[in-house]
Amino acid sequence: MYAHPLKRSWPVHAKPHLPSKICPVCERPFSWRKKWAREWESVIYCSERCRRSKYRRVQDSPASQET
């Protein structure tokens, strides 16, 4: 009947203070990861998939189709 005092409904290790960036390909925000600790300034894409499709996104943009 009563909730266990140690069980919480929110994440115990929530990390809202981590820096984030916007991926230029999918335009979604992504947060800092420990594996990017030394190279966070040079990280541009949120994933390997976005990094591989960076050129496809530029070709599909409406600005490139106007001419």
Number of C-alpha atoms within 10 A of each C-alpha: 3 4 7 7 6 6 8 9 6 7 7 8 6 8 9 8 8 9 11 13 16 14 17 16 20 15 12 11 12 15 16 15 11 9 8 12 10 9 9 16 8 8 14 15 21 20 13 8 11 18 14 11 12 14 11 11 12 13 11 10 10 9 9 9 8 6 5
